[in-house]
Structures are given as structure tokens and as C-alpha cells.
Amino acid sequence: MQTVETSSGSIAYDVTDLSPYWREPQETILFHHGVGIDMDIWADWLPVLSTDFRCVRFDMRGCGRSAEPPANHDWAMDNMMADLLAVADATGAERFHLIGESVGGTISLYTAINAPDRILSVTALSTGHRGNYIQQVGTWREIVEKEGFAAWTEKMMAHRFYPGAVDEDVYDWFSETQAGASPETTLALGEMLMAQDLSSDLEKISCPVLLIHPDSSPFLPVTTSAEIHSLLPNSELMVIPHAKHAIACSHATEGSIAFMDFVSERVI
């Protein structure tokens, strides 16, 4: 595990590249996870993608092995984008594909708007662009303050997966990782997300965008992703049937194959 220093402290990242030497230099994929989890949510994407792409995963600030900011930290989208670009710079990725889930998908869209010269494509899973569309998140702080973080974690797991959607060991890892997340970081990220509205700026995105959305997210209805799709002429929308919010984990193979197909057709 390597780290890069940012304004919020160290950001942990990992590079996986299994491509044979004759294919170098490879294009880079930067993976951005969502709330309450860490970079390992992307583990099952690596077997499909790491022989053709250099895969860079990182723990978002305050998550996993990255440093937790101080209590008075300013949780702003510009800072989240700066972390992402710092990891890209540290790994020598001048231009790269972005794959993000949940708030990581929103940050990916924000980066494509504000740093377009760096982005080859965006793949956004279970992603929203307007905070007022997001359901459930507005009650997070009340749940944590009244019932405790463990109660929030239990409720969240029911929102993440249908029963049997992932193997038991994957479910246990996800649950334990979420339970070990920083409560303050988790709540701050949720509140930052609720304050966003990217709708008027989406037209600035020129790179190809693949939207992958579950049909049964308790947080974001399919109509949210459909609206993003309608605002992005260079986009495709894929809906995963019988799936809740954590499709980056439960549908890794489907997502990684969809990404491969998408970029082979759309990215020059």
C-alpha cells in the first residue's frame, strides 16, 4: 500500500497492473468508492480489467487506510476532486478513466465537469447528481445520534443487498468494514452529497459516460440516472435488475464487462 500527502493528510492507494510488457503503456482506471466502505469494494473488478488496464484504487479521505481529517474539516467537492487528482498525479496518470460508485460516482461527474482534460471516460454506479433526489440519507445523523452507529450500519446493510446477492464472506466483509468506518466522516460525506446539484453543469461533460444503476436502490430511483442520461448526449444507461444500492460489489463482473464494452466503442 502506498500513500500520497494531501491537504487532508495521507491518502492510501494501490496499483494493480497484470498486463504483459508488450501492451505497455496501459491506460489507467481510477476507482472511487462510496460512503462507509473502502477501496476493496473494487476487488472483483481487478481480474477482468487488470490485464488490459492499470487499475488504481484508493481510500477516500477519512476512510479505510487514509487519514481522517480534523473535526472542523471542510467537506467540499473541490477537496474531494483534489484528492482524486493527487492520486492520479502520484501514479503518473495524466489522463485516465474514472469508475465511481455512489458519492464516488458524483465526485467522478464533478471531476469530469471541472477537470475535463484529465478524464477519458466516466463510469458511474448508483450515482445521483441532485441531493434533493436522494432518499434516506437525510435521516442518517438522527439515527446515529439516537440509536448509535451500529444501528445505522444494520439498516444500511438491508439497503445494500438483497438476501443472497453476495456470498456470505463478502457480506461479512462489507458489514465489518462499514461498522468500522468513521461515524463523523460517514455523516459528513452524506451531508456533502445532499448539498449537491450538478444538473446545470452536466452539459459541460464531453467524455463518454456509462451509467450503471440498480432497479431497487433505496436511495436513488432509476429515474435519477435516467435524468443524468438525458442531460448527457454522450452517455449510455444500463439498469441492473433485482439489485439494491451496492452493485459495485454485488455485480462486479457485469459492471467490469460493461465498462470494457463501453470504452471499446466510445473512447478513441
ZIWO-V830380 format. One record per pair of residues at least 12 apart in sequence whose C-alpha atoms are under 6 Angstrom apart, sorted by the first residue. I is the first residue (numbers start at 1). J is the second residue. D is the distance in Angstrom with one decimal. If there is no record, write none. Layout:
((I J D) (I J D))
This chain:
((1 14 5.5) (8 69 5.4) (9 67 5.5) (10 66 5.7) (10 67 5.4) (11 66 4.6) (12 58 5.6) (12 59 5.6) (12 65 5.8) (12 66 5.0) (13 57 5.6) (13 58 4.0) (14 56 5.7) (14 57 5.4) (15 55 5.7) (15 56 4.6) (16 55 5.1) (17 50 5.2) (17 54 4.7) (18 50 5.4) (18 51 4.7) (19 51 4.2) (19 52 5.8) (26 53 5.5) (26 54 6.0) (27 53 5.4) (28 53 5.6) (28 54 4.6) (28 55 5.9) (28 96 5.0) (29 55 5.0) (29 56 6.0) (29 96 5.7) (29 97 4.6) (29 98 5.8) (30 56 4.9) (30 57 6.0) (30 98 5.0) (31 57 4.9) (31 99 4.9) (31 100 5.7) (32 100 4.5) (32 104 4.9) (33 100 5.9) (33 101 5.4) (33 104 5.1) (34 101 5.5) (34 102 5.1) (34 103 5.0) (34 104 4.9) (35 186 6.0) (36 178 4.8) (36 181 5.5) (36 186 6.0) (37 177 6.0) (37 178 5.4) (38 59 5.4) (38 64 5.2) (39 57 5.6) (39 58 5.4) (39 59 5.2) (41 249 5.6) (44 252 5.7) (45 252 5.5) (45 256 5.8) (62 185 5.8) (81 111 5.9) (95 118 4.4) (95 119 5.5) (96 119 5.3) (96 120 5.3) (97 119 5.9) (97 120 5.0) (97 121 4.8) (98 122 4.8) (99 122 5.8) (99 123 4.6) (99 124 5.9) (100 124 5.1) (101 124 5.8) (101 125 4.6) (101 126 5.9) (102 126 5.1) (102 127 4.6) (105 124 4.6) (105 127 5.3) (106 127 5.9) (112 205 5.9) (113 204 5.7) (113 205 5.3) (121 207 5.3) (121 208 5.0) (121 209 5.9) (122 209 4.7) (123 209 5.7) (123 210 4.6) (123 211 5.9) (124 211 5.0) (125 212 4.7) (125 213 5.6) (126 213 4.9) (129 197 5.7) (129 198 5.3) (130 196 5.5) (130 197 4.3) (131 193 5.9) (131 194 3.8) (131 195 5.5) (131 196 5.1) (134 219 5.4) (134 220 5.6) (135 219 4.5) (153 179 5.9) (159 218 6.0) (160 244 5.5) (160 245 4.9) (160 246 4.9) (161 244 5.2) (166 250 5.6) (208 234 5.1) (208 235 5.7) (209 235 4.6) (210 235 5.6) (210 236 5.0) (211 237 4.7) (212 237 6.0) (212 238 4.8) (212 239 5.8) (213 239 4.9) (213 240 6.0) (214 239 5.6) (214 240 4.7) (214 243 5.1) (214 244 5.7) (215 240 5.9) (215 241 5.4) (215 243 5.9) (216 243 5.6) (216 244 4.9) (217 244 4.5) (217 245 4.6))
